[in-house]
Amino acid sequence: MKKMQNTEKQYIAELIYKSITHTLSESEQQVLKEWLEDKEHFELYEKITNSDYIKSKLAIYQKIDANKIYNGLEKRLIESDQKVRRLKLKKILRYAAIVVVLLGIGGVYQSGYFTSQPKLVFPNESITLQLENGNVKVINEDGSSTVTNSEGEVVGSQTGKQLVYTGTNEQEKLVYNTLTIPYGKRFEIQLSDGTIVNLNAGTSLKYPVKFIKGKQRTVFLKGEAFFNVAKDKDHPFIVNSEGLDVQVLGTQFNMSSYPEDLNTDVVLVEGSVYLSASKDKSNSAILEPGFKGSINKKSKEKISTKPVITSIYTAWIEGELVFRNITFKDMLKRMERHYNIEIVNTNSVLKEEKFNASFRMEPIEKILEYFKITYGIDYEIKDNKILIK
C-alpha cells in the first residue's frame, strides 16, 4: 500500500463519509472502489464505517469542539514517529477522526441517520418513477397503481413488474417521466406508442408520457435495455445514450451504456437501425440483424460494427448471466448489478484475466463456488459484501 499525503487522506475520508450518507457521485464511487481494492483499505473501511463505532466516537466528540479534535489529532499524528506496531492504530485514528468530525459537522447523528427515527429516503432496492412535476413514487412490484399527469388525468397503470402508458389523454405538451431500476431487479414498460422496453438492473429510462403527433419519438437511456419498437414510419424512434443516437422505425435491439462502460453498444436482433454520434452526425453506421455497433464514449473513433451471437446480449431478459471473453473486472461489475451486492477484488492478478461462463437463475454463492473450484479463486462473504482474495 503506497504512502498517501495528508490531503489525499482527507479526500478519502470525505469519500467514506459520503458513502455512509449515500451522497457519492459516480466518479467518486469509482475512486473509492479502486481504493478499497487494497485489502488493508477494505479492512479499515469495515472498521470505521461500523455504526456502533461511529456512534461511540460521536458521543465523545460532541462533548468538545470538533475542529479542535480534528486539528489536534492531525497535528499529533503527523508529527509522531511511532514504531511499526503502532502504525495500524495510527492510521485508523486518522481516518476515524476525519470521518467522525465530518459526520458531526454534517449533523448526520442528530438527524437520526444512526437511530430508529424515520427518514424520507427510498431504499436502494426500490424501483422508482419520477413524475413530470419532480415527485418520486416507489413502484411496488407485488401490487398495482396508476400514474397521473399534472392535471390529475390517469396516463398509465402498473401491475406487478410492468408499467403501461395509455396515450389516450388529450395532452399535447411533451413532458417526461423517468423510470429507475436498482441493482438486482428488472422491469418492463410499455410506452404510449406501444413500444415495449425491458430494463436491466442499474438502468434508468427517461421518456415522454405521451408521444406527440408530428414529432420524433425520443427517449434517453442510462444502463441497458431491450427495445421492441412499435412500427410508425411517420415518427422515427430515437434512443439517446451517452454520445450515441439510435434511430429506428420499428425493430428489436439491445442497447447498453452503463456509466462505467467505455463503449455504448447496440445489438440488432430484428429490423434495421441507423447509428450516429450525438456530436458528429457524419460518424454513422447502419446495422443489420446479427450485428453489434459500438462507439467509444470519450474518443472520436468511428462507430465500429461486427457480427455477434445476439442471444449472448439478450440473455439477461430471462435472468441469465452469460460471460464471453469478458475481463474478471467487468464480470464482477455485471454480477454486482445482477445480485445487488458489493464485490471488492483485492486480487490484482485476476483483474484483466478473461473468462467464459453461463449461469441461469443461480444464487451468487453457487457462482462463486464454481469460480473457486474451476479457477482457484478464493472469496469471503461479509455484511452483504464479497471480498475476492
C-alpha positions in Angstrom: 0.0 0.0 0.0 1.6 3.3 -1.1 2.0 6.2 1.3 -0.5 9.0 0.9 -0.3 12.7 1.5 -2.4 14.2 4.2 -4.6 16.0 1.7 -5.3 12.7 0.0 -6.1 11.1 3.3 -8.7 13.8 4.0 -10.2 13.3 0.5 -10.6 9.6 1.0 -12.1 10.2 4.4 -14.6 12.6 2.8 -15.5 9.9 0.3 -16.0 7.4 3.1 -18.3 10.0 4.8 -20.2 10.3 1.5 -20.5 6.6 1.2 -22.1 6.4 4.6 -24.6 9.1 3.7 -25.2 7.8 0.2 -24.1 11.1 -1.5 -21.3 9.8 -3.6 -21.2 10.9 -7.3 -20.5 8.2 -9.9 -16.8 9.4 -10.3 -16.4 9.4 -6.5 -17.8 5.9 -6.3 -15.2 4.7 -8.8 -12.3 6.4 -6.8 -13.5 4.8 -3.5 -14.0 1.4 -5.2 -10.4 1.4 -6.5 -9.1 2.5 -3.1 -11.0 -0.4 -1.5 -9.3 -3.0 -3.7 -6.4 -2.8 -1.3 -7.1 -5.4 1.4 -5.8 -3.1 4.2 -8.0 -0.3 3.0 -11.0 -2.6 2.9 -10.5 -3.8 6.5 -10.1 -0.2 7.6 -13.3 0.8 5.8 -15.2 -2.0 7.5 -14.0 -0.8 11.0 -14.6 2.9 10.8 -18.0 2.6 9.0 -19.5 0.4 11.7 -22.5 2.3 13.1 -21.7 1.4 16.7 -18.1 2.5 16.3 -19.2 5.9 14.8 -21.8 6.5 17.5 -19.3 5.8 20.2 -16.9 8.3 18.7 -19.5 10.9 18.1 -20.6 10.6 21.7 -17.1 11.6 22.8 -16.6 14.3 20.1 -19.9 16.0 20.8 -18.7 17.0 24.3 -15.9 19.1 22.9 -15.1 21.3 19.9 -15.0 19.1 16.8 -12.5 21.3 14.9 -10.1 21.3 17.8 -10.3 17.5 18.0 -9.5 17.2 14.3 -6.7 19.7 14.3 -5.2 18.3 17.5 -5.3 14.7 16.2 -3.9 15.6 12.9 -1.0 17.6 14.4 -0.1 14.7 16.8 -0.4 12.1 14.1 1.7 14.0 11.5 4.5 14.8 14.0 4.6 11.4 15.7 7.1 8.8 14.6 5.9 5.7 16.2 7.1 2.1 15.8 5.7 -0.2 13.2 3.4 -2.0 15.8 1.5 1.3 16.2 1.1 2.2 12.6 -2.3 0.4 12.2 -3.8 2.2 15.2 -2.4 5.5 14.0 -4.0 5.0 10.5 -7.4 4.1 12.0 -7.3 7.1 14.3 -6.6 9.5 11.4 -9.3 8.3 9.2 -11.8 7.9 12.0 -11.1 11.4 13.2 -11.8 12.9 9.8 -14.9 10.8 9.2 -16.4 11.3 12.6 -15.8 15.0 12.5 -17.4 15.2 9.1 -20.3 13.3 10.4 -20.6 15.6 13.4 -20.4 18.7 11.3 -22.9 17.3 8.8 -25.4 16.7 11.6 -26.0 13.1 10.5 -26.1 11.8 14.0 -28.5 14.5 15.2 -30.8 13.9 12.1 -31.3 10.3 13.1 -29.2 8.6 10.5 -28.0 6.0 13.0 -31.2 6.0 15.1 -34.6 4.5 14.6 -36.2 7.8 13.7 -37.9 7.7 10.3 -36.3 9.3 7.3 -37.8 10.3 3.9 -35.5 8.2 1.8 -36.1 5.5 -0.7 -34.3 2.2 -0.1 -31.7 1.3 -2.8 -33.7 -1.8 -3.7 -36.8 0.2 -4.8 -37.9 0.8 -8.3 -38.8 4.5 -8.6 -40.8 6.6 -11.0 -40.0 10.3 -11.3 -43.1 12.2 -12.5 -43.2 15.4 -14.6 -43.5 17.6 -11.5 -40.4 16.1 -10.0 -42.2 14.0 -7.4 -40.9 10.4 -7.0 -43.1 7.4 -6.3 -41.9 3.9 -5.3 -43.2 1.1 -7.6 -44.4 -1.9 -5.6 -43.7 -5.0 -7.7 -46.2 -7.1 -5.8 -49.0 -4.5 -6.2 -50.7 -2.2 -8.7 -51.0 1.6 -9.0 -51.9 4.3 -11.5 -49.8 7.1 -12.9 -51.3 10.6 -13.3 -50.2 13.8 -15.0 -50.1 17.3 -13.6 -53.8 17.7 -14.4 -54.7 14.6 -12.4 -55.5 12.5 -15.5 -54.6 8.8 -15.5 -51.9 8.3 -18.1 -50.7 4.8 -17.1 -51.1 1.8 -14.9 -48.7 -0.5 -13.2 -49.4 -4.2 -12.4 -46.6 -6.2 -10.9 -43.4 -5.8 -12.9 -45.0 -4.0 -15.8 -45.9 -0.3 -16.4 -48.2 0.6 -19.3 -48.9 4.1 -20.6 -52.2 4.5 -22.5 -51.5 7.5 -24.7 -55.3 8.2 -24.7 -55.2 11.5 -22.8 -55.6 14.9 -24.6 -52.2 16.2 -23.6 -50.3 17.8 -26.5 -47.3 19.1 -24.4 -44.2 17.0 -24.3 -43.5 16.0 -20.7 -41.3 13.3 -19.3 -41.3 10.6 -16.7 -38.1 8.7 -15.6 -38.2 5.1 -14.5 -35.2 3.9 -12.5 -34.4 0.2 -11.8 -31.9 -0.6 -9.0 -29.3 -3.3 -8.9 -30.8 -6.8 -8.5 -34.1 -6.1 -10.4 -35.5 -6.0 -13.9 -38.7 -4.3 -15.2 -40.9 -3.9 -18.3 -42.5 -0.7 -19.6 -44.9 -0.2 -22.5 -44.7 3.4 -23.9 -47.7 5.3 -25.2 -47.0 4.2 -28.8 -47.0 0.5 -27.9 -43.2 0.2 -27.8 -42.1 -2.4 -25.2 -38.9 -1.8 -23.3 -37.2 -4.4 -20.9 -34.9 -2.6 -18.4 -32.0 -4.4 -16.9 -30.6 -3.8 -13.3 -29.0 -0.4 -12.7 -30.8 1.3 -15.5 -32.9 4.4 -15.9 -35.1 5.5 -18.9 -36.4 9.0 -19.5 -39.4 9.0 -21.9 -42.4 11.2 -22.9 -45.7 10.4 -21.0 -47.2 10.7 -24.5 -45.5 10.9 -27.9 -46.8 13.9 -29.8 -48.0 13.7 -33.4 -45.6 15.2 -35.9 -42.6 14.9 -33.6 -39.9 12.2 -33.3 -40.3 9.6 -30.6 -37.1 10.2 -28.5 -36.1 8.5 -25.2 -33.0 8.7 -23.1 -31.2 5.7 -21.7 -28.6 5.1 -19.0 -27.8 1.5 -18.5 -29.1 -1.4 -20.5 -32.5 -2.1 -22.2 -34.0 -4.3 -24.9 -36.4 -2.4 -27.2 -39.3 -3.8 -29.2 -40.2 -0.7 -31.1 -43.7 -0.2 -32.4 -43.8 0.5 -36.2 -44.6 4.1 -37.2 -42.9 5.2 -40.5 -44.0 8.8 -39.9 -42.4 9.1 -36.5 -38.9 7.7 -36.2 -38.0 6.3 -32.8 -34.7 7.6 -31.3 -32.8 6.3 -28.3 -30.1 8.7 -27.0 -27.4 7.3 -24.7 -24.0 8.8 -23.9 -22.9 10.1 -27.2 -24.9 7.7 -29.5 -28.2 8.1 -31.2 -30.1 5.1 -32.4 -32.8 5.8 -35.0 -35.4 3.2 -36.0 -38.9 2.9 -37.5 -39.8 -0.5 -36.0 -37.4 -3.1 -34.8 -35.9 -5.2 -31.9 -32.5 -4.3 -30.4 -30.5 -4.3 -27.2 -28.6 -1.2 -26.1 -26.1 -1.0 -23.3 -24.4 2.1 -21.9 -23.7 2.0 -18.2 -21.8 5.0 -16.8 -18.7 2.8 -16.1 -18.6 1.3 -19.6 -16.0 2.5 -22.1 -18.4 1.9 -25.1 -22.1 2.3 -25.9 -23.2 -0.9 -27.6 -26.2 -1.7 -29.8 -27.0 -5.3 -30.8 -29.7 -5.7 -33.5 -32.0 -8.7 -33.4 -34.6 -7.8 -36.0 -35.1 -4.9 -38.5 -32.7 -2.1 -39.2 -31.2 0.7 -37.2 -29.2 3.8 -38.0 -26.5 4.8 -35.6 -25.0 8.2 -35.3 -22.7 10.0 -32.9 -24.6 12.7 -31.0 -22.0 15.4 -31.7 -20.9 14.3 -35.1 -23.7 13.1 -37.4 -21.2 12.2 -40.1 -19.9 9.4 -37.8 -22.7 6.9 -38.6 -23.5 3.3 -39.5 -26.4 1.1 -40.4 -26.8 -2.1 -38.6 -28.2 -5.4 -40.0 -29.6 -8.1 -37.8 -27.0 -10.1 -36.0 -24.5 -7.2 -35.8 -23.2 -5.1 -33.0 -22.4 -1.4 -33.3 -20.1 0.3 -30.8 -18.8 3.8 -30.1 -16.2 4.8 -27.6 -17.7 7.4 -25.3 -14.5 9.5 -24.9 -12.6 9.2 -28.2 -13.7 10.4 -31.7 -13.2 7.0 -33.3 -15.6 5.9 -35.9 -18.5 3.7 -35.0 -17.4 0.0 -35.3 -19.6 -2.9 -36.3 -19.1 -6.7 -36.2 -21.2 -9.9 -36.3 -22.2 -11.4 -33.0 -24.4 -14.1 -31.4 -27.4 -11.9 -30.3 -28.6 -14.3 -27.7 -25.5 -13.7 -25.6 -26.5 -10.0 -25.3 -30.2 -10.6 -24.7 -30.0 -13.5 -22.2 -30.4 -11.1 -19.3 -34.0 -10.6 -20.2 -34.7 -14.1 -18.9 -32.5 -13.7 -15.8 -29.5 -15.4 -17.4 -25.8 -14.3 -17.0 -23.6 -15.1 -20.0 -19.9 -14.2 -19.9 -18.0 -14.5 -23.2 -14.3 -13.4 -23.3 -15.0 -10.9 -20.6 -12.4 -9.5 -18.1 -12.7 -10.5 -14.4 -13.2 -6.8 -13.5 -16.2 -6.4 -15.9 -17.6 -9.7 -14.9 -17.7 -8.7 -11.3 -19.5 -5.4 -12.2 -22.2 -7.3 -14.0 -22.6 -9.6 -11.0 -22.9 -6.6 -8.7 -25.8 -5.2 -10.8 -27.5 -8.6 -11.2 -27.4 -9.6 -7.5 -27.4 -6.1 -5.9 -24.3 -6.8 -3.8 -20.9 -5.1 -3.5 -17.9 -7.0 -4.7 -14.3 -5.9 -3.8 -11.5 -7.5 -5.7 -8.1 -7.5 -3.9 -6.6 -10.0 -6.4 -4.8 -7.7 -8.9 -3.6 -10.7 -10.9 -7.1 -11.6 -11.9 -8.3 -8.1 -12.7 -7.7 -8.3 -16.5 -8.0 -12.1 -16.9 -10.7 -13.1 -19.3 -13.5 -15.7 -18.6 -16.3 -17.6 -20.3 -19.3 -19.0 -18.3 -23.1 -19.1 -18.4 -25.5 -19.2 -15.4 -29.3 -19.3 -15.3 -31.1 -18.1 -12.1 -28.2 -19.4 -9.9 -27.7 -17.9 -6.4 -24.4 -16.0 -6.2 -22.9 -18.5 -3.8 -23.1 -21.2 -6.5 -21.4 -18.9 -9.0 -18.6 -18.1 -6.5 -18.1 -21.8 -5.8 -17.9 -22.5 -9.5 -15.1 -20.0 -9.9 -13.4 -21.3 -6.8 -13.4 -24.9 -8.0 -12.6 -24.1 -11.6 -10.2 -21.2 -11.4 -9.0 -21.4 -7.7 -10.5 -18.1 -6.8 -10.8 -17.5 -3.0 -13.5 -15.3 -1.6 -15.2 -14.2 1.7 -18.8 -13.0 2.2 -19.3 -10.5 4.9 -22.1 -7.9 5.6 -23.6 -8.2 2.2 -20.1 -7.7 0.6 -18.0 -10.1 -1.2 -14.2 -9.9 -0.9 -12.2 -11.6 -3.6 -8.8 -12.6 -2.2 
